[in-house]
Amino acid sequence: MKNSEIRALSIDELKQKLAGEQEAYRKMRFAHEISPIENPMKIKETRKLIARLKTELSAKELAK
């Protein structure tokens, strides 16, 4: 997801997307612990996406 797409989301959409990505990250980490997943860089990408979503959410809440 690009930064421009993240900026276009509303606060509620950001919260929903963040919750979904955090759940996917937990499942991915758990699956990787049991047996290595095919693309471990996906974990890193998901973690960075979560950080970008949190940053944009906090910026929008402060601007509100």
Residue pairs with C-beta under 8 A, 6 or more apart in sequence:
1 49
1 52
3 52
6 14
6 52
6 53
6 56
7 56
9 17
9 56
11 57
11 60
11 61
11 64
14 53
14 56
14 57
14 60
15 57
17 53
18 50
18 53
18 54
18 57
21 46
21 49
21 50
21 53
22 50
24 46
25 43
25 46
25 47
25 50
28 37
28 42
28 43
28 46
29 43
31 37
32 40
32 43
37 43
